[in-house]
Amino acid sequence: MPKPSDRPKREELPYRDCVGTAVFNAEGLVFIGRRMADGSADRTEVNAPWQMPQGGIDKGETPIEAAWRELFEETSIRTAELIAEAPEWIYYDLPDEALGIALKGKYRGQRQRWFAFRFTGKDSDIDVTNPGDGHPAEFDTWRWEKLETLPDLIVPFKRDAYLKIVEAFKDVPAGVRG
């Protein structure tokens, strides 16, 4: 692990372009998964491992293409429909102690494009321990949760981003119920 004096300065690092997916069931609850401890030096999410599916945008991929891919790779979900997109990019910065370690040490944080989906399948369609196309599992369990509780379940450095996600999708739960 690099010493603090060997780590890059925040302003020297870019944001990683990513997507996030908020998947709502018929009761208006949103999917969250518990991140697996992976044994790496990055310990930033150990104490609050719950989050919605998210991941990087590959070269040549649009944000919505990345959102569908990441959703499938992390949850095996294919039975969903796009219902909303957050109006702007949502940013978060890594805490100082994670700079040069988390996100492969290359980024200061993430710039995320968020999408809301209506889940149209059955809970048995979701498989986080053996996700789509043989991708390695990122979650060890999952559950449905109220959207407004997520900022209190996420790691503190992502809290402000999750508050913006809740604001962007605050009307979705009522729209998908019944």
C-alpha positions in Angstrom: 0.0 0.0 0.0 1.5 3.4 -0.9 2.4 5.8 1.8 0.3 8.9 2.0 3.3 11.0 0.7 3.6 8.7 -2.4 -0.1 9.0 -3.4 -1.2 11.3 -6.2 -2.8 14.6 -5.4 -6.6 14.8 -5.9 -6.4 17.5 -8.5 -4.0 15.4 -10.6 -6.5 12.6 -11.0 -9.6 12.5 -13.3 -13.1 11.2 -12.5 -14.0 7.7 -13.8 -17.0 7.8 -16.1 -19.6 5.3 -14.8 -23.3 4.4 -14.7 -25.6 3.4 -12.0 -28.9 1.6 -12.0 -31.8 2.0 -9.7 -34.1 -1.0 -10.3 -37.6 -0.7 -8.8 -40.0 -3.6 -8.2 -43.8 -3.4 -8.4 -44.0 -2.3 -4.7 -41.8 0.7 -5.5 -38.8 -0.7 -3.6 -35.3 -0.5 -5.1 -32.7 -3.3 -5.5 -29.5 -3.1 -3.4 -26.7 -5.5 -3.2 -24.1 -6.1 -0.5 -20.6 -5.8 -1.9 -18.3 -8.7 -1.3 -15.0 -8.2 0.6 -12.5 -8.9 -2.1 -9.3 -8.9 0.0 -7.7 -5.9 -1.8 -6.1 -3.0 -0.1 -9.2 -0.9 -0.8 -11.2 -1.0 2.4 -13.4 2.0 1.7 -16.7 0.1 1.6 -16.2 -2.6 4.3 -18.3 -1.0 7.0 -21.2 0.0 4.7 -21.2 -2.4 1.7 -24.8 -1.9 0.4 -25.2 -0.1 -3.0 -27.1 -0.2 -6.2 -25.5 -1.8 -9.3 -22.9 0.5 -11.0 -19.9 0.3 -13.1 -17.6 1.8 -15.7 -18.5 2.8 -19.2 -16.4 0.9 -21.7 -14.7 2.6 -24.7 -17.2 3.0 -27.5 -20.2 2.4 -25.2 -23.0 4.8 -24.5 -24.1 5.3 -20.9 -27.4 3.4 -21.4 -25.6 0.5 -23.1 -23.2 0.4 -20.1 -26.2 0.5 -17.7 -27.8 -2.5 -19.3 -24.5 -4.4 -19.4 -23.6 -3.6 -15.8 -27.0 -4.5 -14.6 -26.8 -7.9 -16.2 -23.2 -8.5 -15.2 -23.9 -7.8 -11.5 -27.5 -9.2 -11.1 -28.4 -11.4 -14.1 -31.4 -9.0 -14.6 -32.7 -8.9 -18.2 -36.4 -8.4 -17.4 -36.6 -4.7 -16.9 -37.6 -1.6 -18.8 -36.0 1.9 -18.7 -38.3 4.4 -17.1 -36.1 7.4 -16.1 -32.7 9.0 -16.4 -31.2 11.4 -13.8 -31.0 14.9 -15.4 -27.3 15.3 -14.9 -24.0 13.6 -14.1 -23.7 12.8 -10.4 -20.2 13.0 -8.9 -18.5 11.6 -5.8 -14.9 12.0 -4.5 -13.0 9.3 -2.8 -11.8 10.0 0.8 -8.2 11.1 1.1 -7.1 7.8 2.6 -8.4 6.0 -0.5 -6.7 8.1 -3.2 -4.1 6.1 -5.1 -5.7 2.9 -3.8 -9.4 2.6 -4.6 -10.5 2.6 -8.3 -7.2 1.0 -9.2 -5.4 4.2 -7.9 -6.2 6.0 -11.2 -9.2 8.2 -10.2 -10.2 10.8 -7.7 -13.8 9.5 -7.7 -16.6 8.8 -10.2 -18.8 10.8 -12.5 -22.0 8.7 -12.8 -25.0 8.7 -15.1 -28.0 7.1 -13.3 -30.9 5.3 -14.8 -34.1 4.0 -13.3 -35.6 0.7 -14.4 -38.9 -1.1 -13.7 -38.2 -4.7 -12.9 -40.6 -6.9 -14.8 -39.4 -10.3 -13.9 -39.5 -12.6 -10.8 -37.2 -12.4 -7.9 -35.9 -15.8 -8.9 -34.5 -14.2 -12.1 -32.0 -12.3 -9.9 -28.7 -14.1 -9.3 -25.9 -12.1 -7.7 -23.6 -15.0 -6.7 -23.5 -16.4 -10.3 -24.3 -13.3 -12.4 -24.7 -12.9 -16.1 -22.2 -14.4 -18.6 -20.0 -15.8 -15.9 -18.8 -12.5 -14.6 -17.3 -12.6 -11.1 -19.8 -11.8 -8.4 -19.6 -8.4 -6.8 -22.5 -8.9 -4.3 -23.0 -11.8 -1.9 -26.7 -11.0 -1.2 -29.4 -8.6 -2.2 -32.7 -7.2 -1.0 -35.5 -4.7 -1.9 -35.3 -1.4 0.0 -37.0 2.0 0.2 -35.3 4.5 -2.0 -35.2 7.2 0.7 -33.2 4.9 3.1 -30.3 4.4 0.8 -28.2 7.4 1.8 -28.0 6.0 5.3 -26.9 2.5 4.0 -24.1 3.7 1.7 -20.5 4.5 2.6 -20.3 8.1 3.9 -18.3 9.4 1.0 -21.1 8.4 -1.4 -23.9 9.8 0.7 -24.2 13.2 -1.1 -24.3 11.3 -4.5 -27.1 9.1 -3.2 -29.0 12.1 -1.9 -29.0 13.4 -5.5 -30.1 10.0 -6.8 -33.0 9.9 -4.4 -34.0 13.4 -5.5 -33.7 12.5 -9.2 -35.9 9.4 -8.8 -38.2 10.4 -5.9 -41.4 10.1 -8.0 -40.5 6.7 -9.4 -41.7 4.5 -6.5 -45.3 5.9 -6.7 -45.2 5.5 -10.5 -44.3 1.8 -10.4 -46.6 0.7 -7.6 -49.8 -1.0 -8.6 
